[in-house]
Amino acid sequence: MAQRPTANDGAPAPAGSGGQNLADGTDQDPAERERWRLDTLREYRIMDTDREPEFDRVTKLVADLFEVPITLVSLVGDCRQWFKSAHGLDVPETSREVSFCDHVVRRGEPIVVPDARADPRFASNPLVTGDPFIRFYAGVPLRAYNGAILGTLCIIDRKARPTLSFREMERLGDFAAIIMAEADLRRTIVERDEARRALERAIDYSGIATWQLDTRSDLLQWRGAAAELWGADYSTALRTSEEAFERIHPDDRATVRAMLDESMASGAPYAIEHRVLHPERGVRWIAVRGDWDVRDNDALLTGVCIDITEQKSRQENANLLMRELHHRMRNLFATVGAIISLTRHAATDIDDYVERISSRLDALNRAQNVLLSANFMTGSMHALMRELEASFPRIRWSGPDLLLPENALVAMALLFNELATNAMKHGALTGADGSVEIAWAQDPDDAPDPRMFRLVWTESGGDRPVVAPDRTSFGTLLMERSVKNNLGGTIERRWEPDGLIVEIVLPARWRYA
């Protein structure tokens, strides 16, 4: 709180005043140095805090030792000095403009003022001419861990006194070091508590619950997202491991108990995945990991648990998909094998055989493209028709979009391929002006059962007469097998003068896309 007369201080610097005595920042810009000092002061989170007996005991002891009426722990902010501890003074702070301690901060050295009235720089100071009527002042810096000076430990008397001896300044510096040691301890505790709260918030937000089991008493302690994973009543319903076992799914309890017993017997880490009967959320999967505190207390098993229900669901879906794909591949290979075998008997030569096989494999590929673009299990009727139209551009179609299961989609793809191929070779698509119209509809939902799906294939504009074939080809057999055996419907073909008309009627089993 005092200013430092340069010629009459008369006291060497004390041996210790807390922290590290740096080079007083002489290589720094003064404004930058002050910002650094204030940042350090804020880091301690001590300004404007409540009185604390740890600091008050030191100021009382210093006042008794030096036989002075006033001892202060003064922290110098940007525009005021605030007293963390004030023995013999009732005011909590004063302006920095009149502060004696500010000069200790600026100079970075202890100062002693034997008689403030005799010093022309202090004679008119309101703290000298008025309350508390300072005559004698001695202050030593309070240095932070990084060398920044936060304030002073100072002693004040209302009467003039001789300057302090080296030994007395050393003692005052030692008490300043004690003050800073207490401030550093307090800063560490505050930072630790803030870090713990931040960690607890992070654990809460991450959905992780932490737990600790005392194997001697069987008591459980919980933190974090225990309510989300185990139920809102965890603090009263899950106080012991036995109570926690009651919330584990009955089918998993034996496995969990065996794993826990093995971990307790061997000291190995505990790791398991199991289901819990969550009172608000139903059956949930959790992953649990724990280890023993072998350093401090090897009877304590500490760990975490996290909800893995969604991962388990994805894993089960992936397994289901793999089984479905395996089934599909078997069906596909069986279909390809049948096509190869039967086409061999219908082909007239090698070139014809290759052409027929390639065409029918293209049809299978169109069906697989539709399935792969969706969910592997169903495919869109519109998507299949777009694939067909890409291969046979003069085909036009209309009808509602339906979701066809895999077997129905393959059957329809082979059916359309045979009809389109025949139209290219023998029907309407042989001529430049020929075309095909495909139209379909399902009976309305309120129609009497059985509801039916009806599709009409209409060819027109061909440049040659259309006549019925004189024999039943493999393509015809393939179409009839696709419609009757695979789809459970009927197919009728009529050779009209303008072109072939095919009518297909199936049970209306498909839902709208």
ROLUM-95631 format. One record per atom (N, C-alpha, C, O): residue in one letter; z, x, y. Coordinates in steps of 0.1 Angstrom, whole numbers, plus 5000, padded with zeros to 4 digits. Layout:
BEGIN
aZXY...
END
This chain:
BEGIN
m500050084988m500050005000m500050085013m500050035024a500050225011a500150305023a498950385026a498150415016q498750435038q497750525041q498250665041q499450695041r497350765039r497750905036r497450995048r496351025051p498551035055p498351135066p498051265059p498751315049t496951335063t496451445056t497351565057t497451655048a498051585069a498751705071a500251695067a500851805065n500851575066n502251565064n502651505050n503751465049d501651505041d502051445028d503051535021d504051485016g502851665021g503851755016g504251745002g505251794998a503451684993a503751674979a502551694971a501451644974p502651784961p501551804952p501251684943p502151594941a500051684937a499751574928a500651574916a500951684911p501051454911p501851454899p501051494887p499851494887a501751524876a501051574864a500251464857a499151484852g500751344858g500051234851g500151104858g501251074863s499051034859s499150904866s498350794858s497850694864g498050824845g497350734837g495850754838g495350794848g495250744827g493750764826g493350904827g494150994824q492150924832q491551064832q491151094846q490451014853n491551204851n491251244865n489851304866n489651414863l488951214870l487551264871l487351334885l488251364892a486051354888a485751424900a485751344912a484951364922d486551234912d486651144924d485351084928d485251034939g484351084920g483051024923g482351084934g481551014941t482551214937t481951274949t480451284947t479751304957d479951284935d478451284933d477851154932d476651134929q478651044936q478150914936q478050854950q478750904959d477150764952d477150684964d478450604965d478850544956p479050604977p480350534978p480250394975p481250334969a479250324979a479150184975a479050164960a479650074954e478250244954e478050244939e479350274932e479750204923r480150374938r481450404932r482350294933r483150274924e482350224944e483250104946e482949994937e483849924931r481649964935r481249864926r481749894911r482249804904w481550024908w482050064894w483550044893w484050004883r484350084904r485750064903r486149914902r487049884894l485449834910l485849684909l485449624896l486149544891d484349674890d483949624877d484949664866d485349584857t485549784868t486549834859t487849744860t488449704851l488149714873l489349634876l489149494869l490149434863r487949434871r487749304864r487849314849r488149214843e487449424844e487449444829e488849424824e489049384812y489849464832y491249454827y491749304828y492749274821r491149214835r491549074835r492949064839r493748984832i493449134849i494849134852i495149074866i496249034868m494149074874m494349014888m494748874887m494148794879d495748834895d496248694896d496748634883d496748514880t497248724874t497948674862t499448664865t499948704875d500148604856d501548574857d502348704857d501948804852r503648684862r504548804861r504848834846r504848744838e504948964843e505249004829e506349104829e506449194837p507349084821p508549164821p508249314818p509049394823e507249344811e506849484808e506649564821e507049684822f506049504831f505749564843f506949564852f507249654859d507649444852d508849434861d509949524857d510649574866r510149564845r511149654841r510849794846r511849864850v509549834847v509249964852v509549964867v510150064872t509149864875t509349874889t510849864893t511249934902k511649794885k513049794887k513649934884k514549984892l513249994873l513750124870l513350234880l514150314884v512150224885v511650314896v512450294908v512850394915a512750174912a513550144924a514950204923a515450264932d515550184911d516850244909d516850394909d517750454915l515850454903l515750604902l515550664915l516250764918f514750604923f514450664936f515250614948f515150654959e516050514944e516950454954e516250394966e516550434978v515250314963v514450244974v514550094972v514750054961p514350024983p514549874982p513249804976p513349694971i512049874977i510849814973i510049904964i509850024967t509549854953t508649924944t507549824940t507849704936l506249864940l505149784938l504149834928l503949954927v503649754919v502449784912v501349704919v501249584918s500549784927s499549724936s498149744930s497749854927l497349634929l496049644924l495149604936l495249504942v494149694939v493349684951v492049624947v491149684940g491749494952g490549434950g489549464961g489649554968d488449374962d487449404972d487949374987d487449444996c488849284989c489349255002c490849235003c491349195014r491549254992r493049234992r493649334982r493049384973q494949354984q495749414974q496749314969q497449244976w496749304955w497649204948w498649274940w498349374934f499849224940f500949294933f501249234920f501649114918k500949314909k501249264896k502749254894k503249164887s503449354900s504949354899s505449394913s504949494919a506349324918a506949354931a508449344931a508949234930h509049454931h510549464931h510949474946h510649574952g511749374951g512249384964g511249324975g511549334987l510249254970l509249204980l508849064974l508549054963d508748964983d508448824979d506948794980d506548704973v506248854989v504848824991v504048864979v504248974974p503048794974p502248834963p501048924966p500548994957e500648924979e499449014982e499449034997e500148965005t498549125001t498349145016t496849185017t496149205007s496349185029s494949215032s494749365029s495649445031r493549395025r493249535022r493149615035r493349745035e492849555046e492649625059e493949695063e493849795069v495149635060v496349695064v497049765053v498249815054s496349775041s496949835029s497149985030s496150055033f498350035028f498550175026f497950225013f497350335012c498050145003c497550184989c496050204989c495550274981d495350134998d493850154998d493450295001d492450344996h494350365008h493950505011h494150594999h493450694997v495150554990v495250634977v494050604969v493550694963v493550484969v492350444961v491150524966v490350574958r490950524980r489750584985r489850744984r488750804981r490950804985r491050944984r491250994970r490851104967g491750904961g491950944947g493051044945g493051124936e494051044954e495151134954e496451064957e496450964965p497651114953p498951064957p499051094972p498551194977i499751004979i500151034993i501550994996i502150904989v502151065005v503551045010v503551035025v502951125032v504150925030v504350915045v505850905048v506450805045p506351025052p507851025055p508350925065p509350865064d507550915076d507950815087d506650755093d505950825100a506350635090a505150565094a505150545109a504050545116r506350525116r506350505130r505950635138r505450635149a506150745131a505850875138a504450915136a503951005142d503750845127d502250875125d501450775134d501550655132p500650835143p499850745152p498950655145p498650545150r498550685132r497650595125r498350475119r497650375116f499650475118f500450375112f501350305122f501950195118a501550355133a502550305142a502350165146a503350085147s501050125147s500749985151s500449895139s500049775141n500549945127n500249865115n501249745114n502449765115p500749625112p501649505112p502649515101p503749445101l502449595090l503449615079l504549715084l505549725077v504249785095v505249875100v506049805111v507249815112t505249735120t505949675132t506549545128t507449495135g506149485117g506749355112g507149375097g507149485091d507549255092d508049255078d506949305069d505749265069p507249405060p508549455055p509149575062p510049635057f508549605074f509049715083f509049855075f510049915073i507849895071i507750015063i507950135072i507450145083r508850225067r509050355074r508550465064r507850565068f509050455052f508650565042f507750495031f508050385027y506750575027y505850525016y505450645008y505150755013a505450624994a504950724985a504150644974a504750554968g502950684972g502150614962g501350704953g500750804958v501250674940v500350754931v499350664925v499550544923p498150714922p497050634917p497350574903p498050634895l496850454900l496750394887l495350414882l494450344886r495150514873r493850554868r493550474855r494350474846a492350414854a491950344842a491450454832a491450574835y491150404820y490650484809y489450574813y489250674807n488650514822n487350584826n487550664839n486550714844g488750674844g488950754857g488950674869g489350724880a488550544869a488550464881a489950434885a490850404877i490150434898i491550404904i491650254907i490850204916l492550184900l492650044902l493650004913l493549894919g494550094916g495550064926g496650174926g496250294923t497850134928t498950234929t500250184923t500450064922l501050284920l502550254918l503150324930l503050444932c503850244939c504350294951c505750254954c506250154949i506450344961i507850314965i507850304980i507150384987i508750214986i508750195000i510250185005i511050124998d510450245016d511850225022d511650185037d510650205043r512750115041r512650065055r513250175065r513450145077k513550285060k514050395068k513250525065k512850535053a513150615074a512450735072a513150825062a514450815061r512350895054r512950985043r512151115043r510951115047p512751215038p512051345036p510951325025p511051235017t509951415026t508951405015t509551435002t510551495000l508751384991l509251404978l508951544972l507951604976s509851584964s509651714957s508551704946s508051594943f508051824942f507051824931f507651744919f506851664913r508851774915r509451704904r509551554905r509251484896e509851504917e509851364920e508551304919e508351194914m507551374925m506151314924m505651314909m504951224905e506051414901e505751414887e506351294880e505651234872r507551264883r508251144877r507551024881r507250934872l507151004894l506450884898l505150874891l504650764887g504450984889g503150984882g503350954867g502450884862d504450994861d504750954847d504950804846d504450744836f505650744856f505850594855f504450524857f504250414852a503550584866a502250524867a501450534854a500750434851a501650644847a501050644834a501550544824a500750484816i502850514825i503450414817i502850274820i502550194812i502750254833i502150124838i500750114832i500350004827m499950214833m498550204828m498450194813m497550134808a499450254806a499450244791a499750094788a499150044779e500650034795e500849894793e499649804797e499349714790a498949844808a497749764812a496649784801a495949694798d496549904796d495549924786d495849854773d494949794767l497149844769l497449774757l497249624760l496649554751r497549574772r497249434775r495749404774r495349304769r494949504780r493449484780r492949484765r492049404762t493449564757t493049574743t493349444736t492549384728i494549384739i495049264732i494149144737i493649064729v493849144750v492949034756v491549044749v490948944745e491049174749e489649184743e489649154728e488749084723r490749184721r490849154707r490949004705r490248944696d491748934713d491848784712d490548714716d490148624709e489848774726e488548714729e487548734718e486748644715a487548854712a486648884701a486948794689a485948744683r488248774686r488548684675r488048544678r487548474669r488248494690r487848354694r486348344693r485748244688a485648454698a484148454697a483748454682a482748384679l484348524674l484048534660l484248394653l483448344645e485448334657e485748204651e484648094655e484248014647r484248104668r483248014673r481948034666r481247944662a481648164664a480348204657a480348154643a479348104638i481548164636i481648114622i481547964622i480847914613d482147894632d482047754632d480547704634d480047614627y479847774643y478447734646y477547774634y476547704632s477947874627s477047914616s477247834603s476447854594g478247744603g478447664591g479147744580g479147694568i479847854583i480547934573i482047904574i482647894585a482647884563a484147864562a484747994556a484248044546t485848044562t486548154556t487848104550t488448004555w488248174540w489448134533w490248254528w489648364526q491548234525q492348344520q493348284510q494048184513l493348334498l494148284487l495248394484l494948504480d496548354485d497648434481d497948404466d498448294463t497548494457t497748464443t499148454438t499448394428r500048504446r501548494443r502048354445r502848294437s501648294456s502148164460s501148054458s501447934459d499948094455d498747994453d498447924466d497747814466l498847974477l498547904490l497247954495l496748064494l496447854501l495147874507l495247854522l495947774527q494547944529q494447934544q492947924547q492147994541w492547834556w491147814560w490947834574w491747824583r489647884577r489147894591r487647854591r487047844580g487147834603g485747814604g485347674600g486147574603a484247654594a483647524591a484147464578a483347404570a485447474575a486047414563a485847264562a485547214551a485947194573a485747044573a484347014569a484146914562e483347084574e481947064571e481647084556e480847014550l482347184550l482047224536l482947154526l482447124515w484147124530w485147074520w485646934523w486246864515g485546894536g486046764539g487046774551g487646874553a487046664559a487846664572a489346684569a490146724578d489846654557d491246654554d491646794547d492646794541y490846894549y491047024542y492447084544y493047134536s492947064557s494147134561s495347074554s496347144552t495246944549t496446884542t496146864527t497046864519a494846854524a494446824510a494146944502a494146944490l493847054508l493447184501l494347294505l493847404510r495647274503r496647384507r496847484496r497347594498t496447454484t496547544472t495247544465t494347464466s495147654456s493847654448s493847544438s492747494435e494947494433e494947384424e494447254431e493747184425e494847234443e494247124451e492747134453e492047044453a492347264456a490947284458a490147254445a488947204446f490747284433f490047264421f489747114419f488747074413e490647034424e490446884423e489146844430e488646734427r488746914440r487546884448r486346944443r485246914447i486447034433i485247094427i484646994417i485446924410h483346984416h482746894406h483346914392h483447034388p483646814385p484246824371p483446914362p483946984354d482046904363d481246984354d481247134357d480847214349d481747164369d481747314373d483147374372d483247494374r484247294370r485547344372r485847454362r486447554365a485447434349a485747544339a485047674342a485747774341t483847664347t483147794351t483847854362t483947984362v484247784372v484847834384v486147904380v486548014385r486947834372r488247884368r488148014360r488848104362a487148014351a486948144343a486548254353a487048364351m485648234362m485248334372m486448384380m486548504382l487348294385l488448334392l489448414384l490048514389d489748364372d490648434363d490148574360d490948674360e488848594358e488248724355e488448814367e488748934366s488148754379s488348844392s489848884394s490048994397m490748794391m492148824392m492548934382m493449014385a492048924370a492449014360a491849154362a492449254359s490649164367s489949294368s489949354382s489649474384g490249264392g490149314406g488749314411g488549374422a487749264404a486349264408a486149154419a486949064419p485149174427p484849074437p484548934430p484048934419y484848834437y484648694432y483348634438y483248634451a482448584430a481248534435a480748424426a480648444414i480448304432i480048194423i479348084432i479548084444e478548004426e477947884432e478347764424e478247764412h478747664431h479247544424h479147424434h478947434446r479347304428r479347184435r480747134439r481647164432v480847074451v482047014455v481846864458v480746814461l482946784456l482946644459l483346624473l484546594475h482446634482h482846614497h483146474499h482346384497p484346434505p484746294507p483846224517p483646104516e483146294526e482346224536e480846244533e480046164536r480446354526r479046384524r478546374510r477346404507g479446344501g478946334487g478946474480g479646564484v478146484470v478046604462v477346714470v476146684474r477946824472r477246934479r477347064471r478347084463w476447154473w476447284466w476947384477w476547384488i477847474472i478347584481i478247714473i478347724461a478047824481a478147964475a479448024480a479748014492v480148084472v481448134475v481548284472v481048324461r482048364481r482148514479r483548554484r484048504494g484148644476g485548684480g485748824475g485148874465d486748894480d487149024476d488649044479d489248974487w489249144472w490649174473w490949274484w490249364487d492149244491d492549334502d493349454496d494549454496v492649544490v493249654482v493949754492v494849824487r493649754505r494249844514r495649804518r496549884519d495849674521d497049624526d497849534516d499049544515n497149444509n497849354500n496849314489n496049224492d496949374478d496049344467d496249204460d495549174451a497249134465a497448994460a496648894468a496648774465l495948934479l495248844488l493748854484l493148964485l493148744481l491748724479l491148654491l491448544494t490248724498t489748674511t488248664509t487548754504g487648554514g486248534513g485648434522g486348384531v484448394520v483648304527v482948204518v482748234506c482548084523c481747994516c480747934525c481047914537i479547894520i478547844528i477747734520i477647744508d477347634527d476647524521d475247564517d474447614526i474847554504i473547594500i472847474493i471847484485t473247354497t472647234492t471147224494t470347194485e470647264506e469247254509e468447364501e467347334496q469047484500q468447584492q468247544477q467247564471k469347484472k469247434458k468247324457k467447324447s468147234466s467147134466s465747194466s464847144458r465547294475r464247354475r463947424462r462747424457q464947494456q464747564443q464347464432q463447484424e465047344432e464747244422e463347194424e462647164414n462947174437n461547124440n460547224435n459447194430a460847354438a459947464433a459847464418a458747484413n460947454411n460847444396n460047324392n459247334382l460247214398l459547094395l458047114397l457147074389l457747184408l456347204412l455747304401l454547284397m456447404397m455947494387m455647424374m454647444368r456547334370r456347264358r455147164359r454347154350e455047104371e453847024374e452547104374e451547054368l452547224380l451347304380l451047354366l449847354362h452047384358h451747424344h451147304336h450147324329h451647184338h451047064332h449647044337h448747014329r449447064350r448047044356r447047144350r445947114347m447547264349m446647374344m446247344329m445047354325r447247294321r446847264308r445847144307r444847154300n446047044316n445146934316n443746984321n442746944316l443747074331l442447114336l441747194326l440547174324f442447284319f441747364309f441247274297f440147294292a442047174294a441547084284a440347004288a439346984281t440346964301t439146894306t437946984307t436846944303v438147104311v437047204312v436447234298v435247234295g437447244288g436947274274g436147154269g435147184262a436547034271a435846914267a434446914273a433446884266i434346934286i433046934293i432147034287i430947014285i432647164285i431847264280i431247224266i430147244263s432247174257s431847144244s430847034243s429747044236l431046924251l430146804250l428846834257l427846784253t428846914268t427646944275t426747024267t425447014268r427247104258r426447184249r425547104241r424347144238h426046994236h425246904227h424146824235h423146784230a424446804248a423446724256a422446804263a421346754267a422646934265a421747024272a420447044264a420447054252t419347054271t418047084265t417747234263t417047264254d418247314272d418147454271d419247524279d420147454284i419247654279i420247734286i420347694301i421447674306d419247694307d419247664322d419847524324d420647514334d419447434316d419947294318d421447294315d422247224322y421847374305y423247374302y424147434313y425147384317v423647544319v424347604330v424347514342v425347504349e423247444345e423247354356e424247234355e424947204364r424247184343r425147074340r426647114341r427447054347i426947234335i428347284336i428747314350i429747274354s427847374358s428147404371s428347284380s429347274388s427547184377s427747054385s429146994382s429746944391r429446984369r430746924366r431947004370r432946954373l431747134369l432847224374l433047204389l434147214395d431947184396d431947164411d432747034414d433547024423a432546934405a433346804407a434846834405a435646784413l435146914395l436546944393l437147024404l438247004409n436347114410n436747184421n437047104434n437947124441r436146994435r436346904447r437746834445r438446814455a438046794433a439346724431a440446824434a441446784440q440346944429q441447044431q441647074446q442747094450n440547084453n440647104468n441446994475n442247024484v441146874471v441946764477v443346774473v444246754482l443746804461l445146814457l445846934464l446946914468l445147044465l445747164471l445947144486l446847194492s445147054492s445347034507s446446934509s446846914521a446946874498a448046774500a449346834494a449846934497n449846754484n451146804478n451046834463n452046834456f449846854458f449546894444f449746774435f449246774423m450346664439m450646554430m449746434433m449446354423t449346414445t448446304449t447346354458t447546454465g446246284459g445146324468g444646194475g444646084470s444046224486s443446114494s442046074490s441246164487m441745944489m440445894485m439445944496m438345984493h439845934509h438945974519h438646124518h437446164521a439646204515a439446344514a438446374502a437546464504l438546304491l437646324480l436246284485l435246354481m436046174492m434746124496m434146224506m432846244506r434946294515r434346394524r433846514516r432846574519e434546554505e434146664497e432746624490e431846704489l432646494485l431446454479l430246444489l429146484486e430546394501e429546384511e429046524515e427846544519a429946624515a429446764518a428446814508a427546894512s428646774496s427646824485s426446734484s425346774481f426546604488f425446514487f425346434501f425946334502p424646494511p424746444525p424246304527p424646244536r423446244518r422846114520r423746004514r423345894512i424946034510i425945944505i426745894517i427345974524r426845764518r427745704529r428845624522r428545564511w429945604528w431045544521w431945464531w431945504543s432745364527s433645294535s434645224526s434445194515g435845224531g436945164523g438345214528g438345324535p439445154524p440745204529p441045334522p440645364511d441845414529d442345544523d443445514513d444445444517l443345564501l444345544491l444845674486l444145774486l446045674480l446645804474l446445794459l447045704453l445645884454l445345884439l446145984432l446246104437p446845954421p447446064414p446446164408p445246134408e446846274403e445946384399e444946334388e443746364390n445446264378n444446224367n443446134373n442246134369a443846034381a442845944387a441846014396a440645984396l442346114404l441446184413l440446264406l439246264409v440846324395v439846404387v438846304380v437646334380a439346194375a438446094369a437346044379a436246034376m437846014391m436945964402m435946074406m434746044408a436446194407a435546304411a434446324401a433246344404l434746324387l433746334377l432746214377l431546234375l433346094379l432445974380l431445984391l430245964389f431946014403f431046024415f430046134413f428846124416n430446244407n429446354405n428346314395n427146344398e428646244384e427646204375e426646104381e425446114379l427246014389l426345914396l425445984406l424245944407a426046074414a425246144424a424246234418a423046244423t424546304407t423546384401t422446304395t421246344396n422746194388n421646104383n420746054394n419546044393a421446024406a420645974417a419746084422a418646044427m420146204422m419246314426m418046334417m416946374421k418346314404k417246344394k416346224391k415146244389h417046104390h416245994385h416345874395h415545774393g417245874405g417445754413g417045764427g415945824430a417745694436a417345684450a417245814457a416445824467l418045914454l418046034461l416946134458l416846244463t415946084449t414746164446t413846164458t413046254460g413846054466g412946044478g413646084490g414846084491a412846114500a413346154513a414146044521a415046074529d413745924518d414345804525d415445734517d416045644521g415745784505g416745724496g418145754501g418445854508s419045664498s420445674502s421345604492s420845524484v422645634493v423645574485v424745514494v425245584503e425245394492e426345334499e427445314488e427245254478i428645364492i429845344483i430845254492i431145294503a431245144486a432245064493a433345014483a433044994472w434545014488w435644974479w436744904487w436744914499a437544824479a438644754485a439644714474a439244714463q440844684479q441844644469q442244494473q442144454484d442544414462d443044284465d444244284474d445044384473p444444184483p445544194492p446844194484p446944154472d447944234490d449244244484d449744104479d450444094469d449343994486d449843864482d448843794472d449043674469a447843874467a446943814458a447643794444a448543864441p447243694437p447843674424p447543784414p446543854415d448543824406d448343934396d447343894386d447343774382p446643984380p446744124384p445844154396p444744114397r446444234405r445644274417r444644384412r444944464403m443444384418m442444474413m441844564424m441844524436f441344674421f440544764429f439144754426f438744754414r438244734436r436844704433r436044804441r436144814453l435044864434l434144964441l432744934436l432444904425v431844944446v430444914444v429645034448v429745084460w428845094439w427845204442w426445144443w425945084434t425845154455t424545094457t423545194461t423645264472e422445204453e421345304457e420145224462e419945104458s419445284472s418245214478s417345314484s417745434487g416045274485g415145364492g414445474484g413845564489g414645474471g414045574463g412445564462g411945454466d411745674459d410345674459d409745664445d408545684443r410545614435r410045594421r410645474415r411845434419p410045404406p410645284400p411945324393p412045424387v412945234393v414245254387v414245174374v414045054374v414445234363v414445164350v415745214342v416245324345a416145134333a417345174325a416945284315a415845284310p417845374313p417545484303p417345434289p417845324286d416545504281d416345464268d417345514258d417345474246r418245594263r419345644254r420645664262r420545674274t421745664255t423045694262t423245844263t423345914252s423345894275s423546034277s424946074277s425845984278f425246204277f426646254279f427246214292f428446174293g426346214303g426846174316g427346024315g428445994321t426645944309t427045804307t428345794300t429245714304l428445864289l429745864281l430845914290l432045864289l430646024298l431646074306l432145974317l433345964319m431145904323m431545794332m432445684326m433445644331e431945644314e432645534308e434045584303e435045504304r434145704298r435445754295r436345764307r437545734306s435845814318s436645824330s437145694335s438345684339v436345594335v436745454340v437645384330v438645334333k437145384317k437945294307k439145364302k440245314302n438945494298n440145564291n441145614301n442345594300n440645674312n441545744322n442045644332n443245664337l441245554337l441645464348l441945324343l442545244351g441645284330g442045154325g441245044331g441744934332g439945064335g439144964341g437844944334g437644974322t436844874341t435544844336t434444904345t434744914357i433344924339i432144974347i430944904342i430644894330e430144844352e428944774349e427744844357e427944864369r426644864351r425444914358r424344824357r424044764347r423644804369r422444714369r421344794376r421444844387w420144794369w418944854375w418144754382w417244694376e418344744395e417544654403e416244724408e416244844407p415244644412p414044714417p414244814428p413544914429d415244784437d415444884448d416344994444d416445094452g416944994433g417845104429g419045054420g419244934418l419745154416l420945134407l422045074415l422345114426i422744974409i424044924414i425044934403i424944894392v426244994407v427345024397v428544954403v428944974415e429144864395e430344794399e431544844390e431444834378i432644884396i433744934389i434944854393i435244834405v435744804384v436944724386v438144794379v438044824367l439144824387l440344894381l441644814385l441644744395p442744834378p443944774383p444344844396p444244964398a444844764405a445244814419a446644884418a447644814422r446645004414r447845074412r448145174423r449245234424w447245194432w447345304442w447845244455w447445134459r448645324461r449245274474r448345334486r447645434484y448445274497y447645314509y448245444514y449445464514a447345524519a447745654525a448345634539a448745724546
END
